[in-house]
């Protein structure tokens, strides 16, 4: 699922965002850049970790925070540091 909006305003992007860096025109500084990505734990990540701990799988719960499989990816412009969008898992 793709969320292609700026945190402050809705912006439609022609390039879909994924789990990896992509080449886009930054909606803030209008430069053509390759996005900087940061994985972010979400409420789903925390709930899944809690369920795993409740069922005795604490090592698996910790692994959720060490891998990208249960975390969203946020894309930022490396030039102006503006939020570009996010890829939701």
C-alpha positions, 0 to 999 in steps of 0.5 A: 500500500502506498501513501504518497502524501506530504505530512502537511498537504496532499501531493500526488506523485508520479513515481510510486514509493516502495521499500527502497530509495527512488528517484523523484522530484522533491515536492518541497525543493523541486530538485530531482533526488534519490530519496533517503529512506528510514524504516519506522515501527508502527502500531501494527509492529508494536501489536504484533510484537506484543502478541508474540511475547504473550505467546512466548515468542519474545525473540521473534518479537525483538526480530520485528524491530531488527528487520524491515518486514514489519516496519513502514519505510519513510522517504525524505529528500536528502537535499532539504530533508523534507518528508516525501512520502511513505511505503506502508507494509 
